[in-house]
Amino acid sequence: MAERTDPAPPLWRRLAWFIGLWAAGVATVAAVAYGWRLLVAGVG
């Protein structure tokens, strides 16, 4: 297996960073919403 010497294009790096950040944000919002729903259901 030959190792690639050319660097990754900035577009792909930026896109991967954006997708990772977006996924983390969505997961955080979903976890908070789910926890809030459980809390409300448990209290009510």
mmCIF file as Biopython writes it, N, C-alpha, C and O atoms, coordinates in Angstrom:
data_model
#
loop_
_atom_site.group_PDB
_atom_site.id
_atom_site.type_symbol
_atom_site.label_atom_id
_atom_site.label_alt_id
_atom_site.label_comp_id
_atom_site.label_asym_id
_atom_site.label_entity_id
_atom_site.label_seq_id
_atom_site.pdbx_PDB_ins_code
_atom_site.Cartn_x
_atom_site.Cartn_y
_atom_site.Cartn_z
_atom_site.occupancy
_atom_site.B_iso_or_equiv
_atom_site.auth_seq_id
_atom_site.auth_asym_id
_atom_site.pdbx_PDB_model_num
ATOM 1   N N  . MET A ? 1  ? 0.851   -1.196 0.000  1.0 0.0 1  A 1 
ATOM 2   C CA . MET A ? 1  ? 0.000   0.000  0.000  1.0 0.0 1  A 1 
ATOM 3   C C  . MET A ? 1  ? 0.888   1.248  0.000  1.0 0.0 1  A 1 
ATOM 4   O O  . MET A ? 1  ? 1.650   1.493  0.936  1.0 0.0 1  A 1 
ATOM 5   N N  . ALA A ? 2  ? 0.769   2.012  -1.056 1.0 0.0 2  A 1 
ATOM 6   C CA . ALA A ? 2  ? 1.563   3.239  -1.153 1.0 0.0 2  A 1 
ATOM 7   C C  . ALA A ? 2  ? 0.885   4.354  -0.369 1.0 0.0 2  A 1 
ATOM 8   O O  . ALA A ? 2  ? -0.337  4.504  -0.393 1.0 0.0 2  A 1 
ATOM 9   N N  . GLU A ? 3  ? 1.706   5.126  0.323  1.0 0.0 3  A 1 
ATOM 10  C CA . GLU A ? 3  ? 1.146   6.225  1.102  1.0 0.0 3  A 1 
ATOM 11  C C  . GLU A ? 3  ? 0.981   7.449  0.210  1.0 0.0 3  A 1 
ATOM 12  O O  . GLU A ? 3  ? 1.856   7.768  -0.595 1.0 0.0 3  A 1 
ATOM 13  N N  . ARG A ? 4  ? -0.145  8.126  0.364  1.0 0.0 4  A 1 
ATOM 14  C CA . ARG A ? 4  ? -0.389  9.320  -0.457 1.0 0.0 4  A 1 
ATOM 15  C C  . ARG A ? 4  ? 0.405   10.494 0.106  1.0 0.0 4  A 1 
ATOM 16  O O  . ARG A ? 4  ? 0.412   10.742 1.312  1.0 0.0 4  A 1 
ATOM 17  N N  . THR A ? 5  ? 1.067   11.202 -0.790 1.0 0.0 5  A 1 
ATOM 18  C CA . THR A ? 5  ? 1.875   12.340 -0.347 1.0 0.0 5  A 1 
ATOM 19  C C  . THR A ? 5  ? 1.133   13.652 -0.575 1.0 0.0 5  A 1 
ATOM 20  O O  . THR A ? 5  ? 1.452   14.666 0.046  1.0 0.0 5  A 1 
ATOM 21  N N  . ASP A ? 6  ? 0.138   13.632 -1.467 1.0 0.0 6  A 1 
ATOM 22  C CA . ASP A ? 6  ? -0.586  14.891 -1.735 1.0 0.0 6  A 1 
ATOM 23  C C  . ASP A ? 6  ? -1.558  15.167 -0.590 1.0 0.0 6  A 1 
ATOM 24  O O  . ASP A ? 6  ? -2.236  14.257 -0.113 1.0 0.0 6  A 1 
ATOM 25  N N  . PRO A ? 7  ? -1.624  16.420 -0.151 1.0 0.0 7  A 1 
ATOM 26  C CA . PRO A ? 7  ? -2.516  16.765 0.956  1.0 0.0 7  A 1 
ATOM 27  C C  . PRO A ? 7  ? -3.981  16.721 0.514  1.0 0.0 7  A 1 
ATOM 28  O O  . PRO A ? 7  ? -4.290  16.833 -0.672 1.0 0.0 7  A 1 
ATOM 29  N N  . ALA A ? 8  ? -4.861  16.558 1.482  1.0 0.0 8  A 1 
ATOM 30  C CA . ALA A ? 8  ? -6.290  16.532 1.176  1.0 0.0 8  A 1 
ATOM 31  C C  . ALA A ? 8  ? -6.753  17.926 0.770  1.0 0.0 8  A 1 
ATOM 32  O O  . ALA A ? 8  ? -6.275  18.920 1.316  1.0 0.0 8  A 1 
ATOM 33  N N  . PRO A ? 9  ? -7.670  18.007 -0.174 1.0 0.0 9  A 1 
ATOM 34  C CA . PRO A ? 9  ? -8.171  19.319 -0.605 1.0 0.0 9  A 1 
ATOM 35  C C  . PRO A ? 9  ? -8.866  20.044 0.552  1.0 0.0 9  A 1 
ATOM 36  O O  . PRO A ? 9  ? -9.551  19.415 1.358  1.0 0.0 9  A 1 
ATOM 37  N N  . PRO A ? 10 ? -8.691  21.356 0.632  1.0 0.0 10 A 1 
ATOM 38  C CA . PRO A ? 10 ? -9.317  22.125 1.723  1.0 0.0 10 A 1 
ATOM 39  C C  . PRO A ? 10 ? -10.835 21.971 1.717  1.0 0.0 10 A 1 
ATOM 40  O O  . PRO A ? 10 ? -11.465 22.009 2.774  1.0 0.0 10 A 1 
ATOM 41  N N  . LEU A ? 11 ? -11.428 21.798 0.534  1.0 0.0 11 A 1 
ATOM 42  C CA . LEU A ? 11 ? -12.889 21.672 0.448  1.0 0.0 11 A 1 
ATOM 43  C C  . LEU A ? 11 ? -13.362 20.428 1.184  1.0 0.0 11 A 1 
ATOM 44  O O  . LEU A ? 11 ? -14.326 20.478 1.948  1.0 0.0 11 A 1 
ATOM 45  N N  . TRP A ? 12 ? -12.682 19.313 0.951  1.0 0.0 12 A 1 
ATOM 46  C CA . TRP A ? 12 ? -13.083 18.073 1.626  1.0 0.0 12 A 1 
ATOM 47  C C  . TRP A ? 12 ? -12.874 18.198 3.128  1.0 0.0 12 A 1 
ATOM 48  O O  . TRP A ? 12 ? -13.702 17.738 3.916  1.0 0.0 12 A 1 
ATOM 49  N N  . ARG A ? 13 ? -11.767 18.820 3.524  1.0 0.0 13 A 1 
ATOM 50  C CA . ARG A ? 13 ? -11.494 18.980 4.953  1.0 0.0 13 A 1 
ATOM 51  C C  . ARG A ? 13 ? -12.560 19.864 5.593  1.0 0.0 13 A 1 
ATOM 52  O O  . ARG A ? 13 ? -13.053 19.569 6.681  1.0 0.0 13 A 1 
ATOM 53  N N  . ARG A ? 14 ? -12.911 20.954 4.904  1.0 0.0 14 A 1 
ATOM 54  C CA . ARG A ? 14 ? -13.926 21.874 5.428  1.0 0.0 14 A 1 
ATOM 55  C C  . ARG A ? 14 ? -15.283 21.183 5.477  1.0 0.0 14 A 1 
ATOM 56  O O  . ARG A ? 14 ? -16.040 21.354 6.433  1.0 0.0 14 A 1 
ATOM 57  N N  . LEU A ? 15 ? -15.588 20.400 4.441  1.0 0.0 15 A 1 
ATOM 58  C CA . LEU A ? 15 ? -16.874 19.700 4.380  1.0 0.0 15 A 1 
ATOM 59  C C  . LEU A ? 15 ? -16.961 18.662 5.499  1.0 0.0 15 A 1 
ATOM 60  O O  . LEU A ? 15 ? -17.997 18.526 6.149  1.0 0.0 15 A 1 
ATOM 61  N N  . ALA A ? 16 ? -15.865 17.933 5.717  1.0 0.0 16 A 1 
ATOM 62  C CA . ALA A ? 16 ? -15.865 16.916 6.773  1.0 0.0 16 A 1 
ATOM 63  C C  . ALA A ? 16 ? -16.026 17.574 8.146  1.0 0.0 16 A 1 
ATOM 64  O O  . ALA A ? 16 ? -16.740 17.060 9.006  1.0 0.0 16 A 1 
ATOM 65  N N  . TRP A ? 17 ? -15.359 18.709 8.342  1.0 0.0 17 A 1 
ATOM 66  C CA . TRP A ? 17 ? -15.465 19.435 9.623  1.0 0.0 17 A 1 
ATOM 67  C C  . TRP A ? 17 ? -16.888 19.939 9.820  1.0 0.0 17 A 1 
ATOM 68  O O  . TRP A ? 17 ? -17.432 19.856 10.921 1.0 0.0 17 A 1 
ATOM 69  N N  . PHE A ? 18 ? -17.501 20.470 8.738  1.0 0.0 18 A 1 
ATOM 70  C CA . PHE A ? 18 ? -18.863 20.985 8.826  1.0 0.0 18 A 1 
ATOM 71  C C  . PHE A ? 18 ? -19.846 19.863 9.140  1.0 0.0 18 A 1 
ATOM 72  O O  . PHE A ? 18 ? -20.744 20.026 9.967  1.0 0.0 18 A 1 
ATOM 73  N N  . ILE A ? 19 ? -19.668 18.713 8.470  1.0 0.0 19 A 1 
ATOM 74  C CA . ILE A ? 19 ? -20.577 17.586 8.706  1.0 0.0 19 A 1 
ATOM 75  C C  . ILE A ? 19 ? -20.428 17.078 10.145 1.0 0.0 19 A 1 
ATOM 76  O O  . ILE A ? 19 ? -21.420 16.764 10.803 1.0 0.0 19 A 1 
ATOM 77  N N  . GLY A ? 20 ? -19.192 17.000 10.624 1.0 0.0 20 A 1 
ATOM 78  C CA . GLY A ? 20 ? -18.973 16.540 11.992 1.0 0.0 20 A 1 
ATOM 79  C C  . GLY A ? 20 ? -19.581 17.501 13.005 1.0 0.0 20 A 1 
ATOM 80  O O  . GLY A ? 20 ? -20.198 17.073 13.981 1.0 0.0 20 A 1 
ATOM 81  N N  . LEU A ? 21 ? -19.407 18.787 12.775 1.0 0.0 21 A 1 
ATOM 82  C CA . LEU A ? 21 ? -19.955 19.786 13.687 1.0 0.0 21 A 1 
ATOM 83  C C  . LEU A ? 21 ? -21.476 19.749 13.663 1.0 0.0 21 A 1 
ATOM 84  O O  . LEU A ? 21 ? -22.120 19.830 14.708 1.0 0.0 21 A 1 
ATOM 85  N N  . TRP A ? 22 ? -22.059 19.623 12.447 1.0 0.0 22 A 1 
ATOM 86  C CA . TRP A ? 22 ? -23.512 19.563 12.313 1.0 0.0 22 A 1 
ATOM 87  C C  . TRP A ? 22 ? -24.072 18.330 13.012 1.0 0.0 22 A 1 
ATOM 88  O O  . TRP A ? 22 ? -25.088 18.404 13.704 1.0 0.0 22 A 1 
ATOM 89  N N  . ALA A ? 23 ? -23.395 17.188 12.823 1.0 0.0 23 A 1 
ATOM 90  C CA . ALA A ? 23 ? -23.858 15.944 13.448 1.0 0.0 23 A 1 
ATOM 91  C C  . ALA A ? 23 ? -23.795 16.056 14.975 1.0 0.0 23 A 1 
ATOM 92  O O  . ALA A ? 23 ? -24.696 15.591 15.673 1.0 0.0 23 A 1 
ATOM 93  N N  . ALA A ? 24 ? -22.732 16.670 15.484 1.0 0.0 24 A 1 
ATOM 94  C CA . ALA A ? 24 ? -22.603 16.838 16.934 1.0 0.0 24 A 1 
ATOM 95  C C  . ALA A ? 24 ? -23.709 17.748 17.460 1.0 0.0 24 A 1 
ATOM 96  O O  . ALA A ? 24 ? -24.281 17.483 18.517 1.0 0.0 24 A 1 
ATOM 97  N N  . GLY A ? 25 ? -24.009 18.808 16.731 1.0 0.0 25 A 1 
ATOM 98  C CA . GLY A ? 25 ? -25.068 19.725 17.144 1.0 0.0 25 A 1 
ATOM 99  C C  . GLY A ? 25 ? -26.429 19.041 17.142 1.0 0.0 25 A 1 
ATOM 100 O O  . GLY A ? 25 ? -27.214 19.202 18.076 1.0 0.0 25 A 1 
ATOM 101 N N  . VAL A ? 26 ? -26.702 18.280 16.093 1.0 0.0 26 A 1 
ATOM 102 C CA . VAL A ? 26 ? -27.985 17.572 15.995 1.0 0.0 26 A 1 
ATOM 103 C C  . VAL A ? 26 ? -28.101 16.547 17.121 1.0 0.0 26 A 1 
ATOM 104 O O  . VAL A ? 26 ? -29.162 16.413 17.731 1.0 0.0 26 A 1 
ATOM 105 N N  . ALA A ? 27 ? -27.016 15.826 17.399 1.0 0.0 27 A 1 
ATOM 106 C CA . ALA A ? 27 ? -27.051 14.816 18.461 1.0 0.0 27 A 1 
ATOM 107 C C  . ALA A ? 27 ? -27.276 15.484 19.820 1.0 0.0 27 A 1 
ATOM 108 O O  . ALA A ? 27 ? -28.007 14.958 20.660 1.0 0.0 27 A 1 
ATOM 109 N N  . THR A ? 28 ? -26.649 16.639 20.031 1.0 0.0 28 A 1 
ATOM 110 C CA . THR A ? 28 ? -26.822 17.341 21.306 1.0 0.0 28 A 1 
ATOM 111 C C  . THR A ? 28 ? -28.259 17.819 21.476 1.0 0.0 28 A 1 
ATOM 112 O O  . THR A ? 28 ? -28.860 17.646 22.537 1.0 0.0 28 A 1 
ATOM 113 N N  . VAL A ? 29 ? -28.806 18.424 20.419 1.0 0.0 29 A 1 
ATOM 114 C CA . VAL A ? 29 ? -30.193 18.904 20.478 1.0 0.0 29 A 1 
ATOM 115 C C  . VAL A ? 29 ? -31.148 17.739 20.693 1.0 0.0 29 A 1 
ATOM 116 O O  . VAL A ? 29 ? -32.087 17.849 21.482 1.0 0.0 29 A 1 
ATOM 117 N N  . ALA A ? 30 ? -30.925 16.630 20.007 1.0 0.0 30 A 1 
ATOM 118 C CA . ALA A ? 30 ? -31.800 15.463 20.153 1.0 0.0 30 A 1 
ATOM 119 C C  . ALA A ? 30 ? -31.716 14.898 21.572 1.0 0.0 30 A 1 
ATOM 120 O O  . ALA A ? 30 ? -32.734 14.530 22.157 1.0 0.0 30 A 1 
ATOM 121 N N  . ALA A ? 31 ? -30.508 14.831 22.122 1.0 0.0 31 A 1 
ATOM 122 C CA . ALA A ? 31 ? -30.332 14.303 23.476 1.0 0.0 31 A 1 
ATOM 123 C C  . ALA A ? 31 ? -31.007 15.216 24.500 1.0 0.0 31 A 1 
ATOM 124 O O  . ALA A ? 31 ? -31.650 14.737 25.434 1.0 0.0 31 A 1 
ATOM 125 N N  . VAL A ? 32 ? -30.860 16.533 24.325 1.0 0.0 32 A 1 
ATOM 126 C CA . VAL A ? 32 ? -31.484 17.477 25.254 1.0 0.0 32 A 1 
ATOM 127 C C  . VAL A ? 32 ? -33.006 17.388 25.153 1.0 0.0 32 A 1 
ATOM 128 O O  . VAL A ? 32 ? -33.694 17.382 26.174 1.0 0.0 32 A 1 
ATOM 129 N N  . ALA A ? 33 ? -33.529 17.318 23.944 1.0 0.0 33 A 1 
ATOM 130 C CA . ALA A ? 33 ? -34.984 17.235 23.749 1.0 0.0 33 A 1 
ATOM 131 C C  . ALA A ? 33 ? -35.520 15.934 24.348 1.0 0.0 33 A 1 
ATOM 132 O O  . ALA A ? 33 ? -36.573 15.927 24.987 1.0 0.0 33 A 1 
ATOM 133 N N  . TYR A ? 34 ? -34.788 14.831 24.139 1.0 0.0 34 A 1 
ATOM 134 C CA . TYR A ? 34 ? -35.227 13.545 24.671 1.0 0.0 34 A 1 
ATOM 135 C C  . TYR A ? 34 ? -35.192 13.551 26.199 1.0 0.0 34 A 1 
ATOM 136 O O  . TYR A ? 34 ? -36.113 13.056 26.850 1.0 0.0 34 A 1 
ATOM 137 N N  . GLY A ? 35 ? -34.129 14.113 26.764 1.0 0.0 35 A 1 
ATOM 138 C CA . GLY A ? 35 ? -34.016 14.188 28.219 1.0 0.0 35 A 1 
ATOM 139 C C  . GLY A ? 35 ? -35.104 15.089 28.805 1.0 0.0 35 A 1 
ATOM 140 O O  . GLY A ? 35 ? -35.671 14.784 29.854 1.0 0.0 35 A 1 
ATOM 141 N N  . TRP A ? 36 ? -35.391 16.196 28.124 1.0 0.0 36 A 1 
ATOM 142 C CA . TRP A ? 36 ? -36.432 17.118 28.604 1.0 0.0 36 A 1 
ATOM 143 C C  . TRP A ? 36 ? -37.792 16.438 28.560 1.0 0.0 36 A 1 
ATOM 144 O O  . TRP A ? 36 ? -38.610 16.612 29.463 1.0 0.0 36 A 1 
ATOM 145 N N  . ARG A ? 37 ? -38.035 15.652 27.490 1.0 0.0 37 A 1 
ATOM 146 C CA . ARG A ? 37 ? -39.315 14.949 27.374 1.0 0.0 37 A 1 
ATOM 147 C C  . ARG A ? 37 ? -39.445 13.914 28.493 1.0 0.0 37 A 1 
ATOM 148 O O  . ARG A ? 37 ? -40.513 13.757 29.083 1.0 0.0 37 A 1 
ATOM 149 N N  . LEU A ? 38 ? -38.350 13.211 28.776 1.0 0.0 38 A 1 
ATOM 150 C CA . LEU A ? 38 ? -38.401 12.221 29.861 1.0 0.0 38 A 1 
ATOM 151 C C  . LEU A ? 38 ? -38.628 12.922 31.198 1.0 0.0 38 A 1 
ATOM 152 O O  . LEU A ? 38 ? -39.376 12.429 32.043 1.0 0.0 38 A 1 
ATOM 153 N N  . LEU A ? 39 ? -37.981 14.070 31.388 1.0 0.0 39 A 1 
ATOM 154 C CA . LEU A ? 39 ? -38.128 14.801 32.643 1.0 0.0 39 A 1 
ATOM 155 C C  . LEU A ? 39 ? -39.567 15.279 32.807 1.0 0.0 39 A 1 
ATOM 156 O O  . LEU A ? 39 ? -40.155 15.134 33.879 1.0 0.0 39 A 1 
ATOM 157 N N  . VAL A ? 40 ? -40.129 15.846 31.748 1.0 0.0 40 A 1 
ATOM 158 C CA . VAL A ? 40 ? -41.510 16.323 31.804 1.0 0.0 40 A 1 
ATOM 159 C C  . VAL A ? 40 ? -42.469 15.164 32.030 1.0 0.0 40 A 1 
ATOM 160 O O  . VAL A ? 40 ? -43.412 15.280 32.812 1.0 0.0 40 A 1 
ATOM 161 N N  . ALA A ? 41 ? -42.235 14.046 31.348 1.0 0.0 41 A 1 
ATOM 162 C CA . ALA A ? 41 ? -43.105 12.883 31.511 1.0 0.0 41 A 1 
ATOM 163 C C  . ALA A ? 41 ? -42.978 12.328 32.931 1.0 0.0 41 A 1 
ATOM 164 O O  . ALA A ? 41 ? -43.962 11.878 33.519 1.0 0.0 41 A 1 
ATOM 165 N N  . GLY A ? 42 ? -41.767 12.364 33.473 1.0 0.0 42 A 1 
ATOM 166 C CA . GLY A ? 42 ? -41.566 11.842 34.822 1.0 0.0 42 A 1 
ATOM 167 C C  . GLY A ? 42 ? -42.196 12.743 35.876 1.0 0.0 42 A 1 
ATOM 168 O O  . GLY A ? 42 ? -42.764 12.258 36.855 1.0 0.0 42 A 1 
ATOM 169 N N  . VAL A ? 43 ? -42.095 14.069 35.673 1.0 0.0 43 A 1 
ATOM 170 C CA . VAL A ? 43 ? -42.649 15.020 36.644 1.0 0.0 43 A 1 
ATOM 171 C C  . VAL A ? 43 ? -44.164 15.029 36.540 1.0 0.0 43 A 1 
ATOM 172 O O  . VAL A ? 43 ? -44.862 14.983 37.552 1.0 0.0 43 A 1 
ATOM 173 N N  . GLY A ? 44 ? -44.671 15.090 35.316 1.0 0.0 44 A 1 
ATOM 174 C CA . GLY A ? 44 ? -46.112 15.169 35.120 1.0 0.0 44 A 1 
ATOM 175 C C  . GLY A ? 44 ? -46.737 13.805 35.293 1.0 0.0 44 A 1 
ATOM 176 O O  . GLY A ? 44 ? -47.954 13.663 35.166 1.0 0.0 44 A 1 
#
